[in-house]
Each structure stands twice: as structure tokens, then as C-alpha cells.
Amino acid sequence: MDNGNEDLYQLLTYLIVVIVSSIIMVAWLKRKGRRSASKRDAE
């Protein structure tokens, strides 16, 4: 493998990790946000 290919795979892996983690965080915050929002409305 050329160093260029290794750098490309490293960059792709980093991007995938960031994208997946951001999607998980958004989904988790949406679930938590709905629960906290309902609690605020109850108060």
C-alpha cells in the first residue's frame, strides 16, 4: 500500500467515526429532549 492510500483510509475511518457518533448523539438527545420537554410541560 502507498502512504497516500493509508492516509485516505485513515481519513475515511475518522470521518465515519465522527458521522456515526454525531448521529447517535442527535438521536439520543432527541429521545432525552422529548422526556425533559414533557416534564417541563407537567411543571
N, C-alpha and C positions, 0 to 999 in steps of 0.2 A: 504493500500500500504506500502511496505517496503521502507526504506530510499534509498536502492540501486536502486529500480525502479524509485523513484523520481529523483535521480541523473542522471539515464540513460536518462529519458525523458528530463531533463534539458539540458543534453549534446546534445541529438539529436536535440532539438529545436534550440540550439545555432549553431550547425553545419548547419542546414537547413537555418537559417538566413544568416550566412556567405556565404554559397554557392549561395543562391538566390541573395544576394546583389552583390557578385562578378560577377555573370552572367550579372546582369543588368548594372553594371559599364562597363564591357567589351563591351557589345552591344552598350551602349551609347557612349563610347569612339570611337568605330569603326565608328559610324554614324558621330560624330563630327570630327574624324580624316579625313574621306573622304572629308567633306566640306572644312576643313582647307587645306588639300592637294591640292584640286582643286584651291583654292585661291592662294596658293603659286605658283602653276604652271602658273597661269594667270599673276602673277607679273614677 
